[in-house]
Amino acid sequence: MNATGMQCPADLRKDELIVLGHGSGGKLSAELVRKVFLPALSNPILDRLNDGAELNLDAGRIAFTTDSFVVNPLRFPGGDIGSLAVNGTINDLAVIGAQPLGLSAAFILEEGFPIAELRDIVESIRDASRQAAVPIIAADTKVVERGKADGMFITTSGFGIIPSGLELGPERAMPGDAVLVSGPIGDHGIAVMSAREGLRFETTVVSDCAALHGLAATMIATGGKVRCMRDATRGGVATVINELAASSGVEIIIDEPAVPARDAVRAACEILGLDPLYVACEGRLVAIVDPADADRILAAMRRHPLGEGACRIGAVTRKHNPRVLLRTAFGPTRLLDLLPGDQLPRIC
C-alpha cells in the first residue's frame, strides 16, 4: 500500500461504504490504509509503507507462490475470504516443503462495499496470519465500479525457505509407495455450498480451512521419505491424485472405503449429487511416501491437531501407465478420472 505522511481525516463511520476515491491513491486511499489495514496488519516491515518489502535472509532456496480468491459467499461456516487467502497461500508453500516467511495481499474492492465488513475481513486476515506466525509484509488496494467485483476479491502471494537437502516432487514417486491423506475430505466445499444456497443439515458442516505448514514440517521431521505433497483444493482429492499420477507417470490405486469423510459430508453429497472425492478441501494434504516409512509418518501426522484423522488411502502400483483407479466398496475397480469442469464453482 502506498500512503503519504498526511494527517488522516476523522475516523471512518461504521456505516461508511467503499467509494471509487478509496482507490485513487489520494486522501481517501491513505485514510483506508491508516484506519482499516494498518491497525489490523501492523508490523515493522509493513509499517514502512514502501512499495516493496526488504528482508534479510540466510542463504537457502527461496519458494514463491501466488493465488487469487473469489469465494462466494465471502463468509461461510469455519472461515471467510480473508482466512482462506492466508491459509491457501501458506499451504501452497507448505506442500513443497517451504517454511513460509511472509505474505502480500492485494484487495480488489467494489464501490459500495461496507467498510465495517472490510474491517472484519482484514481482522480475520490478521488472526489467521498471527495463528500461522506468517506476517503480511506488503499489500495493495484497488477499487472498481459497483457491480464489477462481487464485493471483494483478494490476491495473496507468499514466499519461504526450503531447507537444504530437502527434495520433494511427484517425479520421485515409485511403485509400492503409500498414498496418505491428512484427514476427512470435502468439508470446505460443502460448508461453502451450504452457506451459498442456505442449505441446512442435521450437523453443521464447517470448513477445514487451516494453515498446513506445521503439519508438513512435522511429517518431514520424522526423517521418513516423503516423496511429494499437495493440498487438495479445487477438484478435491481425486483431482490432486490425478495430477500427481500424470506428473510422475505412475498408476495409483485408491481404496474407496479407506477414504475418510464425515457422515454429514457424505449425506450432503448424496443430496446434491456430488462425489466427496471431488469436493474441495482447504486444510487437507495428500502425500506420497515410502511404504517403509508410512506408519511412522502417519503416527506423527495423527499427533498433530491438523492430522488427527490421517489415513492411508492407496498406493502407487506401477510406472509408465499414468492413471488413477478406484477400488470400490463393492470390490470392482473403476477409473477415477478428472472431471470436465468444477462441481462447485467459486469455492476458493
Residue, then its C-alpha position, 0 to 999 in steps of 0.5 A: m500500500n502506498a500512503t503519504g505522511m498526511q494527517c488522516p481525516a476523522d475516523l471512518r463511520k461504521d456505516e461508511l461504504i467503499v467509494l471509487g476515491h478509496g482507490s485513487g491513491g489520494k486522501l481517501s486511499a491513505e485514510l483506508v490504509r491508516k484506519v482499516f489495514l494498518p491497525a489490523l496488519s501492523n508490523p515493522i516491515l509493513d509499517r514502512l509503507n514502501d512499495g516493496a518489502e526488504l528482508n534479510l535472509d540466510a542463504g537457502r532456496i527461496a519458494f514463491t507462490t501466488d493465488s487469487f480468491v473469489v469465494n462466494p459467499l465471502r463468509f461461510p461456516g469455519g472461515d471467510i475470504g480473508s482466512l482462506a487467502v492466508n491459509g491457501t497461500i501458506n499451504d501452497l508453500a507448505v506442500i513443497g516443503a517451504q517454511p513460509l516467511g511472509l505474505s502480500a495481499a492485494f484487495i480488489l474492492e467494489e464501490g459500495f462495499p461496507i467498510a465495517e465488513l472490510r474491517d472484519i475481513v482484514e481482522s480475520i486476515r490478521d488472526a489467521s496470519r498471527q495463528a500461522a506466525v506468517p506476517i503480511i509484509a506488503a499489500d495493495t488496494k484497488v477499487v472498481e465500479r459497483g457491480k464489477a467485483d462481487g464485493m471483494f476479491i483478494t490476491t495473496s502471494g507468499f514466499g519461504i525457505i526450503p531447507s537444504g537437502l530437502e527434495l520433494g516432487p511427484e517425479r520421485a514417486m515409485p511403485g509400492d509407495a503409500v498414498l496418505v491423506s491428512g484427514p476427512i475430505g470435502d468439508h470446505g466445499i460443502a460448508v461453502m455450498s451450504a452457506r451459498e444456497g442456505l442449505r441446512f443439515e442435521t450437523t453443521v458442516v464447517s470448513d477445514c480451512a487451516a494453515l498446513h505448514g506445521l503439519a508438513a514440517t512435522m511429517i518431514a521431521t520424522g526423517g521418513k521419505v516423503r516423496c511429494m505433497r499437495d493440498a487438495t483444493r479445487g477438484g478435491v482429492a481425486t483431482v490432486i491424485n490425478e495430477l500427481a499420477a500424470s506428473s510422475g507417470v505412475e498408476i495409483i490405486i485408491d481404496e474407496p472405503a479407506v477414504p475418510a469423510r464425515d457422515a454429514v459430508r457424505a449425506a450432503c453429497e448424496i443430496l446434491g449429487l456430488d462425489p466427496l472425492y471431488v469436493a474441495c478441501e482447504g486444510r487437507l494434504v495428500a502425500i506420497v511416501d515410502p511404504a517403509d516409512a508410512d506408519r511412522i509418518l502417519a503416527a506423527m501426522r495423527r499427533h498433530p491437531l491438523g492430522e488427527g484423522a490421517c489415513r492411508i488411502g492407496a498406493v502407487t502400483r506401477k510406472h509408465n501407465p499414468r492413471v488413477l483407479l478406484r477400488t470400490a466398496f463393492g470390490p470392482t475397480r473403476l477409473l477415477d478420472l478428472l472431471p470436465g469442469d468444477q462441481l462447485p464453482r467459486i469455492c476458493 
